[in-house]
Amino acid sequence: MFQNKMKAVTFSYDDGVTQDIRLAELFRKYDLKATFNLNSGLLGQSGCLLREGVEVRFDKIAPADVRYIYEGHEVAGHTLTHPFLPAISEDQTIIHQVEEDRIRLSDLCGYEVVGFAYPGGGKNYDHRVSELLREKTGVRYCRTIVSNASFSLQDDLYEFQPTAYHHESIDRLFTLAEDFLRSTPTEPQLFYIWGHAFEFDIHKDWDRFEEFCRMISGHNDVFYGTNREVLLSDKA
């Protein structure tokens, strides 16, 4: 399944913020692979966020820097401007937000972008939206934010549920990793972690996450790939 291995690990991080630079290098240090989901219409913008009483930078990667910052990883779409897609009544607007973002990112990266992560919080997708993306765009997989704490593979890649959200509980990641690494599955298993790189600044847990990367990496029975490599590994 995963280059003749039964287990795989992948990461997915949203919004294309400058904290991705540090995170991408951390993944390279441990030979891990990630997918970074960008809003091409917001690249280069500066800003800050107030989350949980902490103000953090929310500066977006410059368009000219996308290719080298994410080299060795995967760039995927996140819409042009981060709208809440289920609230948009016009189908063509949804298609434009997703497909134009995909095309722009493909131009920046030098390869065809085929992945996507739904933007926004809560139930940030519905069946109407997922079917539009399936039928009317070049997207081949779509990640939701509905973490399921499962390593099982899923049939519907347009409403794909990750295993865990790193920000919810980093200690929970270690528990899941222990279960994952101990397992000897007879069916393929995928450990899929997602989040936002700026959240490491909020909780000041970069070092703790590096411990997790060290723990999960370097196992001979595990394939480490981008979202595209693990989700589309057996598809043409």
Contacts in CASP RR format, 6 or more apart in sequence:
PFRMAT RR
TARGET T0000
AUTHOR 0000-0000-0000
METHOD contacts of the structure
MODEL  1
MFQNKMKAVTFSYDDGVTQDIRLAELFRKYDLKATFNLNSGLLGQSGCLL
REGVEVRFDKIAPADVRYIYEGHEVAGHTLTHPFLPAISEDQTIIHQVEE
DRIRLSDLCGYEVVGFAYPGGGKNYDHRVSELLREKTGVRYCRTIVSNAS
FSLQDDLYEFQPTAYHHESIDRLFTLAEDFLRSTPTEPQLFYIWGHAFEF
DIHKDWDRFEEFCRMISGHNDVFYGTNREVLLSDKA
1 8 0 8 1.000
1 188 0 8 1.000
1 233 0 8 1.000
1 234 0 8 1.000
2 8 0 8 1.000
2 188 0 8 1.000
2 223 0 8 1.000
2 230 0 8 1.000
2 233 0 8 1.000
3 223 0 8 1.000
3 233 0 8 1.000
5 221 0 8 1.000
5 222 0 8 1.000
5 223 0 8 1.000
6 185 0 8 1.000
6 186 0 8 1.000
6 187 0 8 1.000
6 188 0 8 1.000
6 189 0 8 1.000
6 221 0 8 1.000
7 151 0 8 1.000
7 180 0 8 1.000
7 183 0 8 1.000
7 185 0 8 1.000
7 188 0 8 1.000
7 189 0 8 1.000
7 190 0 8 1.000
7 191 0 8 1.000
7 219 0 8 1.000
7 221 0 8 1.000
7 222 0 8 1.000
7 223 0 8 1.000
8 188 0 8 1.000
8 189 0 8 1.000
8 190 0 8 1.000
8 191 0 8 1.000
8 222 0 8 1.000
8 223 0 8 1.000
8 224 0 8 1.000
8 225 0 8 1.000
8 230 0 8 1.000
9 32 0 8 1.000
9 180 0 8 1.000
9 190 0 8 1.000
9 191 0 8 1.000
9 192 0 8 1.000
9 193 0 8 1.000
9 216 0 8 1.000
9 222 0 8 1.000
9 223 0 8 1.000
9 224 0 8 1.000
9 225 0 8 1.000
10 33 0 8 1.000
10 34 0 8 1.000
10 35 0 8 1.000
10 190 0 8 1.000
10 191 0 8 1.000
10 192 0 8 1.000
10 193 0 8 1.000
10 224 0 8 1.000
10 225 0 8 1.000
10 226 0 8 1.000
10 227 0 8 1.000
10 229 0 8 1.000
10 230 0 8 1.000
10 231 0 8 1.000
11 27 0 8 1.000
11 32 0 8 1.000
11 33 0 8 1.000
11 34 0 8 1.000
11 35 0 8 1.000
11 192 0 8 1.000
11 193 0 8 1.000
11 194 0 8 1.000
12 34 0 8 1.000
12 35 0 8 1.000
12 36 0 8 1.000
12 37 0 8 1.000
12 76 0 8 1.000
12 117 0 8 1.000
12 143 0 8 1.000
12 162 0 8 1.000
12 192 0 8 1.000
12 193 0 8 1.000
12 194 0 8 1.000
12 195 0 8 1.000
12 227 0 8 1.000
13 20 0 8 1.000
13 23 0 8 1.000
13 34 0 8 1.000
13 35 0 8 1.000
13 36 0 8 1.000
13 37 0 8 1.000
13 194 0 8 1.000
13 195 0 8 1.000
13 196 0 8 1.000
13 197 0 8 1.000
14 36 0 8 1.000
14 37 0 8 1.000
14 78 0 8 1.000
14 117 0 8 1.000
14 119 0 8 1.000
14 194 0 8 1.000
14 195 0 8 1.000
14 196 0 8 1.000
15 37 0 8 1.000
15 38 0 8 1.000
15 39 0 8 1.000
15 58 0 8 1.000
15 60 0 8 1.000
15 78 0 8 1.000
15 82 0 8 1.000
15 196 0 8 1.000
15 197 0 8 1.000
15 198 0 8 1.000
16 36 0 8 1.000
16 37 0 8 1.000
16 38 0 8 1.000
16 39 0 8 1.000
16 43 0 8 1.000
16 60 0 8 1.000
16 61 0 8 1.000
16 78 0 8 1.000
16 197 0 8 1.000
17 57 0 8 1.000
17 58 0 8 1.000
17 59 0 8 1.000
17 60 0 8 1.000
17 61 0 8 1.000
17 196 0 8 1.000
17 197 0 8 1.000
17 198 0 8 1.000
18 57 0 8 1.000
18 59 0 8 1.000
18 60 0 8 1.000
18 61 0 8 1.000
19 57 0 8 1.000
19 197 0 8 1.000
19 198 0 8 1.000
19 200 0 8 1.000
19 201 0 8 1.000
20 36 0 8 1.000
20 61 0 8 1.000
20 69 0 8 1.000
20 70 0 8 1.000
20 197 0 8 1.000
21 61 0 8 1.000
21 69 0 8 1.000
22 197 0 8 1.000
22 206 0 8 1.000
23 34 0 8 1.000
23 197 0 8 1.000
23 200 0 8 1.000
24 34 0 8 1.000
24 36 0 8 1.000
24 69 0 8 1.000
24 70 0 8 1.000
24 73 0 8 1.000
26 206 0 8 1.000
26 209 0 8 1.000
26 210 0 8 1.000
26 213 0 8 1.000
27 33 0 8 1.000
27 34 0 8 1.000
27 73 0 8 1.000
27 213 0 8 1.000
28 72 0 8 1.000
29 213 0 8 1.000
30 213 0 8 1.000
30 214 0 8 1.000
30 217 0 8 1.000
30 218 0 8 1.000
31 217 0 8 1.000
31 218 0 8 1.000
31 224 0 8 1.000
32 213 0 8 1.000
32 216 0 8 1.000
32 217 0 8 1.000
32 224 0 8 1.000
32 225 0 8 1.000
33 72 0 8 1.000
33 73 0 8 1.000
33 74 0 8 1.000
33 224 0 8 1.000
33 225 0 8 1.000
33 226 0 8 1.000
33 229 0 8 1.000
34 73 0 8 1.000
34 74 0 8 1.000
34 226 0 8 1.000
35 73 0 8 1.000
35 74 0 8 1.000
35 75 0 8 1.000
35 76 0 8 1.000
35 115 0 8 1.000
35 117 0 8 1.000
35 226 0 8 1.000
35 227 0 8 1.000
35 228 0 8 1.000
36 70 0 8 1.000
36 73 0 8 1.000
36 74 0 8 1.000
36 75 0 8 1.000
36 76 0 8 1.000
37 75 0 8 1.000
37 76 0 8 1.000
37 77 0 8 1.000
37 78 0 8 1.000
37 115 0 8 1.000
37 116 0 8 1.000
37 117 0 8 1.000
37 143 0 8 1.000
38 61 0 8 1.000
38 66 0 8 1.000
38 75 0 8 1.000
38 76 0 8 1.000
38 77 0 8 1.000
38 78 0 8 1.000
38 101 0 8 1.000
38 105 0 8 1.000
39 60 0 8 1.000
39 77 0 8 1.000
39 78 0 8 1.000
39 79 0 8 1.000
39 80 0 8 1.000
39 81 0 8 1.000
39 82 0 8 1.000
39 101 0 8 1.000
39 119 0 8 1.000
40 63 0 8 1.000
40 77 0 8 1.000
40 80 0 8 1.000
40 100 0 8 1.000
40 101 0 8 1.000
40 104 0 8 1.000
40 105 0 8 1.000
40 108 0 8 1.000
41 80 0 8 1.000
41 81 0 8 1.000
41 101 0 8 1.000
41 104 0 8 1.000
42 60 0 8 1.000
42 80 0 8 1.000
42 81 0 8 1.000
42 82 0 8 1.000
43 60 0 8 1.000
43 61 0 8 1.000
43 62 0 8 1.000
43 63 0 8 1.000
43 66 0 8 1.000
44 59 0 8 1.000
44 60 0 8 1.000
44 61 0 8 1.000
44 62 0 8 1.000
44 63 0 8 1.000
45 59 0 8 1.000
45 60 0 8 1.000
46 59 0 8 1.000
46 60 0 8 1.000
47 57 0 8 1.000
47 58 0 8 1.000
47 59 0 8 1.000
48 55 0 8 1.000
48 56 0 8 1.000
48 57 0 8 1.000
48 58 0 8 1.000
49 55 0 8 1.000
49 56 0 8 1.000
49 58 0 8 1.000
49 198 0 8 1.000
51 199 0 8 1.000
51 202 0 8 1.000
52 202 0 8 1.000
54 201 0 8 1.000
54 202 0 8 1.000
56 198 0 8 1.000
56 201 0 8 1.000
56 202 0 8 1.000
57 198 0 8 1.000
57 201 0 8 1.000
58 198 0 8 1.000
61 69 0 8 1.000
63 108 0 8 1.000
66 75 0 8 1.000
66 105 0 8 1.000
66 108 0 8 1.000
66 109 0 8 1.000
67 108 0 8 1.000
67 109 0 8 1.000
67 110 0 8 1.000
70 109 0 8 1.000
73 226 0 8 1.000
74 115 0 8 1.000
74 226 0 8 1.000
74 227 0 8 1.000
74 228 0 8 1.000
74 229 0 8 1.000
75 105 0 8 1.000
75 108 0 8 1.000
75 109 0 8 1.000
75 113 0 8 1.000
76 105 0 8 1.000
76 113 0 8 1.000
76 114 0 8 1.000
76 115 0 8 1.000
76 116 0 8 1.000
76 117 0 8 1.000
76 227 0 8 1.000
76 228 0 8 1.000
77 98 0 8 1.000
77 101 0 8 1.000
77 102 0 8 1.000
77 105 0 8 1.000
77 113 0 8 1.000
77 115 0 8 1.000
77 116 0 8 1.000
77 117 0 8 1.000
77 139 0 8 1.000
78 101 0 8 1.000
78 116 0 8 1.000
78 117 0 8 1.000
78 119 0 8 1.000
79 85 0 8 1.000
79 97 0 8 1.000
79 98 0 8 1.000
79 101 0 8 1.000
79 119 0 8 1.000
80 96 0 8 1.000
80 97 0 8 1.000
80 100 0 8 1.000
80 101 0 8 1.000
80 104 0 8 1.000
81 97 0 8 1.000
82 119 0 8 1.000
82 120 0 8 1.000
83 97 0 8 1.000
83 119 0 8 1.000
84 119 0 8 1.000
84 120 0 8 1.000
84 121 0 8 1.000
84 124 0 8 1.000
85 94 0 8 1.000
85 97 0 8 1.000
85 118 0 8 1.000
85 119 0 8 1.000
85 124 0 8 1.000
85 125 0 8 1.000
85 129 0 8 1.000
86 123 0 8 1.000
86 124 0 8 1.000
86 125 0 8 1.000
86 126 0 8 1.000
86 128 0 8 1.000
86 129 0 8 1.000
88 94 0 8 1.000
88 97 0 8 1.000
91 132 0 8 1.000
91 136 0 8 1.000
94 129 0 8 1.000
94 132 0 8 1.000
94 133 0 8 1.000
95 132 0 8 1.000
95 136 0 8 1.000
95 137 0 8 1.000
98 116 0 8 1.000
98 133 0 8 1.000
98 137 0 8 1.000
98 139 0 8 1.000
99 136 0 8 1.000
99 137 0 8 1.000
99 138 0 8 1.000
99 139 0 8 1.000
102 113 0 8 1.000
102 114 0 8 1.000
102 115 0 8 1.000
102 116 0 8 1.000
102 137 0 8 1.000
102 138 0 8 1.000
102 139 0 8 1.000
105 113 0 8 1.000
106 112 0 8 1.000
106 113 0 8 1.000
114 138 0 8 1.000
114 139 0 8 1.000
114 140 0 8 1.000
114 141 0 8 1.000
114 228 0 8 1.000
114 232 0 8 1.000
115 139 0 8 1.000
115 140 0 8 1.000
115 141 0 8 1.000
115 142 0 8 1.000
115 227 0 8 1.000
115 228 0 8 1.000
116 133 0 8 1.000
116 137 0 8 1.000
116 139 0 8 1.000
116 141 0 8 1.000
116 142 0 8 1.000
116 143 0 8 1.000
117 142 0 8 1.000
117 143 0 8 1.000
117 194 0 8 1.000
118 124 0 8 1.000
118 125 0 8 1.000
118 129 0 8 1.000
118 142 0 8 1.000
118 143 0 8 1.000
118 144 0 8 1.000
118 145 0 8 1.000
120 145 0 8 1.000
121 145 0 8 1.000
122 145 0 8 1.000
123 146 0 8 1.000
124 144 0 8 1.000
124 145 0 8 1.000
125 142 0 8 1.000
125 144 0 8 1.000
125 159 0 8 1.000
127 159 0 8 1.000
130 142 0 8 1.000
130 156 0 8 1.000
130 158 0 8 1.000
130 159 0 8 1.000
131 158 0 8 1.000
133 139 0 8 1.000
133 142 0 8 1.000
133 158 0 8 1.000
134 158 0 8 1.000
139 158 0 8 1.000
140 157 0 8 1.000
140 228 0 8 1.000
140 232 0 8 1.000
140 235 0 8 1.000
141 157 0 8 1.000
141 158 0 8 1.000
141 160 0 8 1.000
141 227 0 8 1.000
141 228 0 8 1.000
141 231 0 8 1.000
141 232 0 8 1.000
142 157 0 8 1.000
142 158 0 8 1.000
142 159 0 8 1.000
142 160 0 8 1.000
143 160 0 8 1.000
143 162 0 8 1.000
143 194 0 8 1.000
143 227 0 8 1.000
144 159 0 8 1.000
144 160 0 8 1.000
144 161 0 8 1.000
144 162 0 8 1.000
145 162 0 8 1.000
145 165 0 8 1.000
145 194 0 8 1.000
146 161 0 8 1.000
146 162 0 8 1.000
147 161 0 8 1.000
147 162 0 8 1.000
147 163 0 8 1.000
147 164 0 8 1.000
147 165 0 8 1.000
147 168 0 8 1.000
147 194 0 8 1.000
148 161 0 8 1.000
148 162 0 8 1.000
148 163 0 8 1.000
149 163 0 8 1.000
149 164 0 8 1.000
149 176 0 8 1.000
150 161 0 8 1.000
150 163 0 8 1.000
151 163 0 8 1.000
151 180 0 8 1.000
151 183 0 8 1.000
151 185 0 8 1.000
151 189 0 8 1.000
151 190 0 8 1.000
151 191 0 8 1.000
152 187 0 8 1.000
152 189 0 8 1.000
152 190 0 8 1.000
153 187 0 8 1.000
153 188 0 8 1.000
153 189 0 8 1.000
153 190 0 8 1.000
154 160 0 8 1.000
154 161 0 8 1.000
157 231 0 8 1.000
157 232 0 8 1.000
160 231 0 8 1.000
162 192 0 8 1.000
162 193 0 8 1.000
162 194 0 8 1.000
163 176 0 8 1.000
163 190 0 8 1.000
163 191 0 8 1.000
163 192 0 8 1.000
163 193 0 8 1.000
164 172 0 8 1.000
164 173 0 8 1.000
164 176 0 8 1.000
164 191 0 8 1.000
164 192 0 8 1.000
164 193 0 8 1.000
164 194 0 8 1.000
165 193 0 8 1.000
165 194 0 8 1.000
165 195 0 8 1.000
166 173 0 8 1.000
166 193 0 8 1.000
166 194 0 8 1.000
166 195 0 8 1.000
166 199 0 8 1.000
166 209 0 8 1.000
167 195 0 8 1.000
167 196 0 8 1.000
167 199 0 8 1.000
167 203 0 8 1.000
170 203 0 8 1.000
170 205 0 8 1.000
170 208 0 8 1.000
170 209 0 8 1.000
170 212 0 8 1.000
173 193 0 8 1.000
173 212 0 8 1.000
174 212 0 8 1.000
174 215 0 8 1.000
176 191 0 8 1.000
177 191 0 8 1.000
177 212 0 8 1.000
177 215 0 8 1.000
177 216 0 8 1.000
180 189 0 8 1.000
180 191 0 8 1.000
180 216 0 8 1.000
181 215 0 8 1.000
181 216 0 8 1.000
181 219 0 8 1.000
181 222 0 8 1.000
183 189 0 8 1.000
190 230 0 8 1.000
191 216 0 8 1.000
192 227 0 8 1.000
192 230 0 8 1.000
200 206 0 8 1.000
200 209 0 8 1.000
216 222 0 8 1.000
217 224 0 8 1.000
218 224 0 8 1.000
223 229 0 8 1.000
223 230 0 8 1.000
END
